[in-house]
């Protein structure tokens, strides 16, 4: 299985609009076409491909000082639970000194297992009774390897 994360330099809002219905089942996670147009025109979009087939996406927004905000990180259901998300997160960690995001209760354990730290709980972030969880990943000096160093 070959996993690639490649920048989509000309993201098609209609394509991503339709893909979200295959990924998300909760209405509060579905963006309208105008939201997709705004996000895709102001953020950096990466396609997740597995064996050259679309498997999901990552949308990042620069938030200053080498930090990136993860606007969207999604995988089609057939690609979930296979280590693809974890592999993609490892690639994202190489792209920024700090990654931040808001996630929901169902995906929080995945991010925590991948080294993110819970910053705060935001009550009714997604809608009445649906909380959001602010998470952060900081690249520490122990994560970076100096030239000539070897991993054990």
C-alpha positions in Angstrom: 0.0 0.0 0.0 1.5 3.3 -1.1 0.3 6.4 0.9 0.9 9.8 -0.6 0.1 13.3 0.7 0.2 15.7 -2.2 -0.8 19.3 -2.5 -3.8 20.0 -4.6 -2.9 23.3 -6.3 -6.2 23.7 -8.0 -8.8 22.2 -5.6 -12.3 21.8 -7.1 -14.9 22.9 -4.5 -17.5 20.7 -6.1 -15.3 17.6 -5.8 -14.6 18.2 -2.1 -18.2 19.2 -1.4 -19.4 15.8 -2.6 -16.6 13.8 -0.9 -17.7 15.0 2.5 -21.0 13.1 2.3 -19.1 9.9 2.0 -17.0 10.7 5.1 -19.3 12.6 7.5 -22.7 11.4 8.7 -23.5 14.1 11.2 -25.2 17.2 9.6 -23.2 19.6 11.8 -20.0 18.5 10.0 -21.3 19.2 6.5 -20.2 22.4 4.9 -22.2 24.1 2.1 -20.7 24.9 -1.3 -19.9 28.6 -0.3 -17.9 27.4 2.7 -15.9 25.0 0.6 -15.1 27.7 -1.9 -13.9 30.1 0.9 -11.8 27.4 2.6 -10.3 26.0 -0.5 -9.3 29.5 -1.8 -7.7 30.6 1.5 -6.0 27.4 2.8 -3.5 24.8 1.5 -5.2 21.6 0.4 -3.6 18.2 0.4 -5.0 15.1 -1.1 -4.4 11.8 0.7 -3.9 9.1 -1.9 -3.6 5.4 -1.4 -2.3 3.5 -4.4 -3.0 6.6 -6.5 -6.7 6.7 -5.5 -8.3 9.5 -3.5 -8.6 8.4 0.1 -9.2 11.7 1.9 -7.9 15.2 2.5 -6.0 17.5 4.8 -6.7 21.3 4.8 -4.2 23.5 6.6 -4.2 27.2 7.4 -1.1 29.1 8.4 -1.4 30.5 11.8 1.9 32.2 12.3 5.4 31.4 13.6 5.6 28.1 11.9 2.3 26.9 13.2 -0.5 25.3 11.1 -4.2 25.0 12.0 -5.8 21.7 10.7 -9.1 22.9 9.2 -10.0 19.5 8.0 -8.5 16.0 8.2 -10.7 13.3 6.8 -10.4 9.8 5.4 -13.1 7.9 3.4 -14.5 5.1 5.6 -12.8 2.3 3.6 -9.4 3.7 4.5 -10.0 4.2 8.2 -8.4 2.0 10.8 -5.5 0.9 8.6 -2.7 3.2 9.9 -3.2 5.7 7.1 -4.3 8.6 9.3 -1.4 8.0 11.6 1.1 8.0 8.7 -0.4 11.2 7.4 -0.1 12.9 10.8 3.5 11.9 10.9 4.0 13.8 7.6 2.1 16.8 8.9 4.3 17.0 12.0 7.3 17.5 9.7 5.5 20.5 8.1 5.1 22.7 11.1 6.6 23.5 14.5 3.1 23.4 16.0 -0.2 21.9 14.8 -3.5 22.9 16.3 -7.0 21.7 15.5 -10.5 21.3 16.9 -11.9 17.8 16.9 -14.9 16.0 18.3 -15.2 13.4 21.0 -15.2 10.5 18.5 -11.8 11.3 17.0 -10.1 12.8 20.1 -8.6 9.5 21.3 -6.9 9.0 17.8 -5.2 12.5 18.1 -4.2 12.0 21.7 -2.6 8.6 20.8 -0.7 10.4 18.0 0.9 12.8 20.4 -1.5 15.7 20.5 -2.4 17.3 23.8 -5.9 18.4 24.8 -5.9 22.2 25.3 -9.5 22.8 26.2 -13.1 21.6 25.8 -15.4 24.0 24.1 -19.0 23.4 25.0 -21.5 23.3 22.1 -18.8 24.2 19.6 -20.4 22.2 16.7 -23.9 22.9 17.8 -26.2 22.4 20.9 -24.8 19.6 23.0 -21.9 18.8 20.6 -18.6 19.8 22.1 -15.3 20.5 20.4 -11.9 19.8 21.7 -9.0 22.0 21.0 -5.8 20.0 20.5 -2.1 20.9 19.9 1.0 19.1 18.8 4.4 20.8 19.5 7.5 19.6 17.8 10.0 19.2 20.7 13.7 19.4 20.4 13.8 15.6 21.1 11.6 15.1 18.0 14.2 16.7 15.8 17.4 14.8 15.0 20.7 16.6 14.6 22.8 15.8 11.5 24.8 12.6 12.0 22.5 11.4 14.8 21.0 7.9 14.5 17.7 6.6 15.8 17.8 3.5 17.8 
